[in-house]
Amino acid sequence: MKAIIDSSPFIALGCINKINLLSGLFSEILIPQEVYNETFINGKNIDVLNGIKANNKFKVYAASNIVLMEFLNDHLDKGESEVIALAKEKEISTVIIDEAKGRKIAKLHGLTVIGSLGILVLSKNKGLINQVKEYIQQMEEYGVRIGNDVKVQILIAAGEVL
């Protein structure tokens, strides 16, 4: 299964050194050019960039459907717009987006949406990590904002809250 990732999940997973989970869950992870630019240009997130360069499952692509991207840019940031446009072009049904508005619009386009916390749950279910809670705490310490309701839902899904 292939997936296309937005910049926020890249950063969230990168801050806890768990980008490698993506390659354990997906056969290929597409990075839209705009997401690459937002996340890595000008020396930003260099550790994350080094991690993906060492892994051949990550590929950078530019979406070509400018009309769709411009339409989506009226509602989303450029990275999320290109994630959705590229998913439609490449006929990839799974996108990794954290922001609520981007998730909602991706779903309206018929895409399956997972976020960085969902990646943690899938990784636990697949035996790639032992627990989710510690990584949520690390993300929050790094400055990733996670609502209490979302946190509880994720911990329930991970079997860490009864």
Backbone hydrogen bonds, N-H to C=O, Kabsch-Sander energy under -0.5 kcal/mol:
donor,donor_aa,acceptor,acceptor_aa,energy
3,A,28,E,-1.9
4,I,94,T,-1.6
5,I,30,L,-2.2
6,D,96,I,-2.4
10,F,6,D,-1.2
11,I,7,S,-2.6
12,A,8,S,-2.9
13,L,9,P,-2.8
14,G,10,F,-2.2
15,C,11,I,-2.4
16,I,12,A,-0.5
16,I,13,L,-0.6
17,N,14,G,-1.6
18,K,13,L,-3.0
21,L,18,K,-1.4
22,L,19,I,-1.7
23,S,19,I,-0.6
24,G,20,N,-0.9
24,G,21,L,-0.5
25,L,21,L,-0.9
25,L,22,L,-0.9
26,F,22,L,-2.4
27,S,1,M,-2.7
28,E,1,M,-0.8
29,I,57,K,-3.1
30,L,3,A,-3.1
30,L,28,E,-0.5
31,I,59,K,-3.4
33,Q,61,Y,-2.2
36,Y,32,P,-2.6
37,N,33,Q,-2.7
38,E,34,E,-2.8
39,T,35,V,-2.4
40,F,36,Y,-2.8
41,I,36,Y,-0.7
41,I,37,N,-1.2
43,G,40,F,-0.8
44,K,41,I,-0.8
46,I,43,G,-0.7
49,L,45,N,-2.3
50,N,46,I,-2.5
51,G,47,D,-1.8
52,I,48,V,-2.1
53,K,49,L,-2.3
54,A,50,N,-1.2
55,N,52,I,-1.3
56,N,54,A,-0.5
58,F,55,N,-1.3
59,K,29,I,-2.3
61,Y,31,I,-2.2
66,I,64,S,-2.0
69,M,65,N,-2.2
70,E,66,I,-2.9
71,F,67,V,-2.2
72,L,68,L,-2.8
73,N,69,M,-2.3
74,D,70,E,-0.6
74,D,71,F,-1.1
75,H,72,L,-2.1
76,L,72,L,-2.6
81,S,77,D,-2.3
82,E,78,K,-2.3
83,V,79,G,-2.2
84,I,80,E,-2.2
85,A,81,S,-2.5
86,L,82,E,-2.8
87,A,83,V,-2.1
88,K,84,I,-2.1
89,E,85,A,-2.4
90,K,86,L,-2.9
91,E,87,A,-0.7
92,I,87,A,-2.1
93,S,91,E,-0.5
95,V,93,S,-0.5
95,V,112,T,-2.8
96,I,4,I,-3.0
97,I,95,V,-0.7
97,I,114,I,-1.6
103,R,99,E,-2.4
104,K,100,A,-2.4
105,I,101,K,-2.3
106,A,102,G,-2.3
107,K,103,R,-2.2
108,L,104,K,-1.9
109,H,105,I,-1.1
109,H,106,A,-0.5
110,G,107,K,-2.0
111,L,106,A,-2.2
112,T,93,S,-3.6
113,V,111,L,-0.5
114,I,95,V,-2.3
119,I,115,G,-2.0
120,L,116,S,-1.4
121,V,117,L,-1.9
122,L,118,G,-2.8
123,S,119,I,-2.3
124,K,120,L,-2.2
125,N,121,V,-2.7
126,K,122,L,-1.8
127,G,124,K,-1.5
128,L,123,S,-3.0
129,I,123,S,-0.9
135,Y,132,V,-0.9
136,I,132,V,-2.0
137,Q,133,K,-2.4
138,Q,134,E,-1.9
139,M,135,Y,-2.4
140,E,136,I,-2.5
141,E,137,Q,-2.3
142,Y,138,Q,-1.7
143,G,139,M,-0.9
143,G,140,E,-0.7
144,V,139,M,-2.6
151,K,147,G,-2.6
152,V,148,N,-2.5
153,Q,149,D,-2.4
154,I,150,V,-2.6
155,L,151,K,-2.6
156,I,152,V,-2.3
157,A,153,Q,-2.5
158,A,154,I,-2.0
159,G,156,I,-1.5
160,E,155,L,-3.2
161,V,155,L,-0.9
